[in-house]
Amino acid sequence: MKPLLALARTDIVLYLSNRRALLVGLAAPILIAAFFGSILGGPPTKPTRVPIAVVDLDRSPVSKSIVSAMNGDSTFDLREIAEPEAINLVRTGKVRAAIVIPSGFGDAAPRSMFRPNVLKPEIAVHYDPSQATTLLLVKGLLAEHVMKAVSSAAFSPQTGLPLIASAREDVKKSQTIAEDQRRNLLDFFDSVDRVQRGSASAQGAQGYGPVQGLSMPFATREVEVTSGVDRKYNSFAHAFAGMGVQFILFLGIDLGIGVLLMRRQGIWKRLRAAPISRAVLLGSRIVSGSIIATILFVGIYAAAIIFFGVRVEGSLVGFAGVIIAFALLTSTFGLLIAAIGKTPEASRGIAIVVTLLLVMLSGAWVPAFIFPEWLQKATLVIPTRWAMDGLDGMTWRGLGIEAAWAPIGVMLAFSAAFAWIAVKRFNWEE
């Protein structure tokens, strides 16, 4: 045990004495995590309004009502401009979508409500393909505002009576409608006609305003489910976890390359002249690498907590356990790369490819829920995925220590396998 601790202490002192390497090891993940966290939403803020453009080529009361409703919607940052300019703004990425209401829409849309077989007017939605998810939001809210405006026009006495009369004549003259269906439609039109005429009489006698169109029969209340306390999701928590995992893995590469360079320089031969086993020599590198990785991870999260409002909302013990388990995984991963690569040059190439794959599949760059369903399941065999899940669970998700046991167990199991393979396959002569 004494030789192992002495060798590990030497490695730690040498690393910490190199202030430039220590500064870069801390500054790089902090700066990149700050960038990713800011573009993913940053600290809790008010919801950002979606910039869209609207082009009203119809200028009818119906289209003006639609534009007015969208302008009052807190979801949209609306610009009413000409069509060429609107499309150009979408092309240049300055707005997410451009809605074009065609000429004649205010007349055709109410008529199409009572004529399901006729060609319906089209509202063109030009959208940025890089913001495809925004299209669903725009189409959903557009449908709400259009339905309200069109139904108001269809059932109002001023505009609805002529529509019903015209629709009734079309149904009477149609050769494709069955007689029982024809009678039902005519009864329906008669009922709507009576309602409209009654509304017209009431408006004239009591001065009521225009008929209100159909509206959504429910309201929504958004509740963020994070740590169970009165806090909002902070995207910096995930960003710092991801960049911490990435750069600590890079430290593992340096550890493995360092072992091979020591072998090339003959240092390992001199050490093996002492009564020290192979397991002790490699074990000392695992211990020193784990301690250095833990120190760096603590420094990264200290900056996240002090400057970016990240909090350990879950178990503090579980959080510490996940960090230590990942630090051990990093050290054994570095030795595994050294044992497989055999030379510093070959190991560096292998390590870069493997590390980038581990980081990419872990959800460190983008959250794993963005992955396809099959890939989300497949990445459960990746140890770094468990590290990300454990760090997310202990920070912004606010889970208890029971949620940390599985990530810790999986990472320790991988660490044991990596260490065993490294000791068995490591060549003491280049």
N, C-alpha and C positions, 0 to 999 in steps of 0.2 A: 504493500500500500504506500509506503514512504517514497519509493522511486516513482510510482505513478503520480503522486501528488506533487513531487518535486519537478517532474517533467512538465506537468500541466501548469504549475505556477510559472515556470520559465516562459512557456508559450504566451500566457496571459500578460505577463509583464512586458514582453517584447511587443505584443500587439498594442497594448495601451500606451506604450512609450512613443509609438509612431502617431503623433497627434494629427498629422495630415490624413492618414488613412482612417483614423477614428472619426475625424470631422466629415470626411466624404461619406463614410459609412452611415453617418447619422443624417447629414444634410440632404443627400440624394433622395432617400425614400420620403423624407418629410416634404420636400418641395414637390415631388411628383404626386404624392398623396393629396397635397393641398390643391394641386391643379385638378386631379380627377374628382375630388370631393366638391370643388366649386362648380364644375360643369354638370355634375350629377344632381345638383340642387343646393348644396351647401347646408348651412345651419337652417333651422326652422324659420320659414318666412311665409308671407301671404302667397297664395297660389298665383302663379304667373298667368296673365291673360294671353290667350293665343292670338297672334296677329294674323288677321285675314282681311281680304279685300272683297268688296261686293260691287257688282255692276248692275244697275237697274236700267235695262233697256226698255222696260214696259212703261214705267212712270204712271201706273194705274193706282187707284186707292189700295188694291190688294197688295201690289208689290211694295208700295210705300209703307204699308202696315208691317210687312215682313222685315224690311230694312230697319224700321223703327224698333221693332221687337228685338232684333239681333243687336242693334246698337245699345239697347238697354240691358243686354245679357252680360253679366259680370265675367263670363267665360271668355268673351271675345274682345280683342282690341281691333275695332272695325274701321276700315278705310273705304269710303265710297268714292270711287274714281272711274276713269274710262277703262274700257276693256283692254286695249293694247298695253296700257301702263300696268294694269292689274296682273296680266299674264307675265309681263317682264319682271315684276316684283317677285312673283313665284319662282321664275327662272333663276333669279339672282339670290334667292333664299331669304329675302327680306320679309316675306309673309309666307305662312304655311299653306294657304289655299286661296283661290279666287272664285267666288260664286257669281255666276252670270245668269240673271233672270231675263228670259227672252221676251221680245216684244209680243204682245197679245196674251201674256200669261194670265193676267188678271181676268180676262174674259174666258179663256179656255179651261183654266183649272177648276172653277166652280162647276162648269158644265160637265166636266169629266167625272165629277163625284156621282152623278146620276146616270152616267153612260159608261159602264165598265168595259164595253167592247170598243170604244173609240180610242184613237191614238191620243195618249196623254202628253201634255206639254213637258218639255225637258228643261231642267235647270242644270247647266253645266258646272261642274266643280273641277277646276284646274288645281292640282295639288303637287306639292314637292315630293318626289318619290323617296327622298331620304327621310321624310317625315310621314310615312305611310300610316302610322297609327293615328295621326291627327285626323286623317280622312274619316275614320269611324266617328270620332267626336263631332266633327263638322256636320256630317250627314245626319247624325242622330238629333242634334239640336236644331238643324235646319228643318228636319221633318216636323218637329214640334211647333216651330214658329209658322211654317207654311200651313200646317193643318189648322191652326187657330185662325189665321187670316182668311184662308179659303173657305172654311166652314162658316165663318162670320158673314162672308159675302154670299154664300149659297143659301143661308137661312134668313138673311135680312129681308124685310118687305120690299125695300127699294130695288135690290138686284136679284133677289131670289124668286119673286113671282114670275118674271119673264123666263127664268131658267126652268122652273117647274113646268110652265106652259109649253116650252119648246121640247122638254124631255117627254112630256105626255104625248105630244104629237108624234115624236119619233117612235115611241113604244106602240102606239096605235098603228102606225104604218109598217112596222117591222114584220118581215115574213119569216123570221127565224126564231121568234119567241113563242113558246107554247101558250095555249089559251089560259091555262090556270096560272102560269107565271105572269102573263099579261095582266090578268085581273088583279093579282096581288100587287104588281107594280103600280097600276092605276089607283088602287086603294091607298097605297103608300103616298103617292103624289097628292091625292085628295087630302090626306091627313096633314101633310106638310103645308099644303096650300091654306088650309083652315088656320093652322098655327101662324103662318105668316100674315094672313089678313087680320087675325086677332091681335098680333103684335103691332101691326100698323095702326089699328084703331086705338090701342092702348098708348102708343107713342104719341098719337095726335091729341088724345084727351089729357094725358098726364105728363107729356113732355119727356118721356124716357129717352135715353141715349140709344146709340146703335146696338144691335144684337151682338152679344158676346159669342165668339166662336168656341169650338171645342177646345178644352185645355186638358193638360195631364191630370189624371184622377188621383195622383199621389205626389208626395214630396219626398226628397231624400235628405238624410242627415249623415254626414261623413264623420266617422270616428276612426282615428288611427289606432291600430292595435300594435303597440310596441312593448314597453316594459311594464305596463300596468300602472304607471304613475303619470302624473300630469306633465308629460314631456312629448315633444314632437320628434319625428325621425330626423336624425342628423346623418346625411350621406357621408360626412367625413369619417364616421365610425367604420363604414365598410371600406372606404378608400385607404385609410391608414392600415387596416388589417391586410388588405391586398398588397399594398406596396411593402409592408413589413415582411410578409411572406416571401415576396419576390426577392428583395434585397438580402434577406437572411439566407435564402437559398444560394445567392451569389457568394455569400460568405463561405458556404459549404464548398463551393467550387474552389475558392482560394485555399481552403484547408486541404483539399485533396491535391491540388497542384503543389502546395508547399511540401507535402509529404514526399512527392516524387522528386522535387528539387533537392530536398535533403538527402535522398538516396543517391541522386546523381553526384552530389558534392562529397559523398563519402561519410556524411555525418552519421547515417544509420549504422555503418560498419563499426564506427568507434563506440556508438552506444551499445551495440550488440556484444562488444568485447566485455562489457560489464555483465554481471549475472542478472540480466533483465530479459524476460521472455518477450516473444513477439506480441502476445496479448497485452502485456503491460505497456509496451511502446505505442501500439496503436490505441490502446485504451486511454493513454494520457492525452492523445490528440482529441479523442472523443470528449473527454472531460473538459479540456481547455476550450475546445470549439463550442461546446454547449454553454459554458459560462460566458464566453464572449458574445454568443448569439443572444443569450438572455439579457445581458447588459445593453446591447444595441436595441433589442425589442422594447425594453423598459424605457430607454431614451426616446425612441420613436413615439411611444404612447404618451410619454410625459409631455412632449411637444403638442400632441393631439389634444390632450386634456387642458393644457394651459392656454393654448392659442386658438383652438378650433372647437372648443366646447364639447368634446367627446367625453362620455361618462361610462364607467363600468356599472351599468344598471343591474346586472345580474350578480352572480356569486363572485366575490373577490378571490376566494380560494380556487374556484373553478377557472377563473381567468388566469391566475398564476400557474395552475396546473397545465392549461393548454399551452401557454408560452413556453414553459420548461419542456414539455413533451415535444413541441415543435423544434426547440433548440437542439434537443437530443437527436431528433430526426434529421436535422440539417447536418450535424456533425457526422453521423453515420452515412448519410447520403454522400458527403464529400469523400469519405474513405472508399465507398463503393465505386464511385466514379474513378478514383485513382487505381483501384484494383482491376477494374475492367479496361481502362484506357492504357495502362502500363507505362506510358510516357507522358510528360507534361503537354506536349503538342497534341497528341491524340486525345488525351483526357479533356483538354480545354474545348475542343470541337464537340465531343460527345456531350460534355456538361452543358454547353450553351443550348443545344437542341433539346435535351431532356428537361432542363430547367424551364425553358420557355413553354414546353408542352405541359409541364406540371402546373405552371402558373396560369396558363390559359385555361386549362380544364378545371382548375380549382374554383373559378369564378372570381379571381382576384382583380381582373381587369374590368369585367362587367358582371353583375350579379348572375348567379347560376340559373335563376328562374327565367332568364331570357333564352336559355338553351332550349332546343327541342326536347320533348318529353323523353325520348330514348337516350339522349345524351345526358340528361340530368340523372338518369338511373345508372348509366355506364360510368359516370365520373365518381360514383361511390367507391370504386376500387382505387381511386387516386388518393394518397394520403394527404396531399395539400387541400383537397376538397373538405376533408374532415377538419383540418386546421381552420379554414375559413368559416365553416359552420360553427365551430367551437368559439371562435373569436366574436362572430356576429351574435351568437347566443348569449355570451357573457356581457356584451356591450349594449347595443341598441335594442336587442330583443328582450333583455332583462330576464333571462331564464335562470332557474336555480342550478345548484351544483350537479343535480342529477343529469342535466343536459350536457355536462362536460365530460362525464365518464366515458361515453362512447368515443368521442374524438380523442381523448387521452389514450384510451385503450388501443384504438386502431393505430395511432402514431407510435406508441411504444412497441407494438407488435412489428410494425414495419422497421423500426429502429433496430430491434433485435435481429431481424432477418438481414438487414443491410450489414450490421456489424459482423454477423457470422460469416456471410459471404466474403466480406472484405478481408477478414483474418485468414480465411481458407485460401483465397485466391491471390493475396498480395505477394508479389515477387520481390525478394530482397535484393536481387541483382538486376540491373537494367539490361 
